[in-house]
Amino acid sequence: MELIRAMKRCENGLPRCGERGRHLGVRVSKETSSVIDIEVDSTGRVRPGIGGMSVVLDTRYLPPALLPPPIGYGKDSVYSIEERNLGPMLCYRPDSTRASEHGFVEPKSEIAIEAYQAALCATARSWRHLL
């Protein structure tokens, strides 16, 4: 299954890793974002089933603000990755409220937030530039 996400693009053409909503990664701190993508427990760990990095299953499910011109008015690039290329530490989980449109790339098991962010960033070369 192809997973799609709009992200900032690095000079080398790969998605930019980081803890912002438009990066290859998740937002975990109220200090850097008003939205948190996944809850981190008191020991600094995250687990499956409670959120993760947001993805869609088709570009038509991205809002115009995330699509680059001429289809939208966003500033980012749109990338796709095959679910099988997420690596051994990550998995895709459909959103229970919009399973045919949206889902999350989350950890396969409970891991440290740093390991989760690193696993997400390690997929950078597997993302294919679409738009």
Secondary structure, DSSP 4 states (H G I P E B T S, - for coil): -EEEEEE-B-TTSSBPBSSSTTSBS----TTT-S--SS---TTSEE-TTS--EEEESSGGGS-GGGSPTTT---SSEEEEEEGGGS-TTEEEEE-TTSTTTEEEEEESS-EEHHHHHHHHHTTGGGPEE--
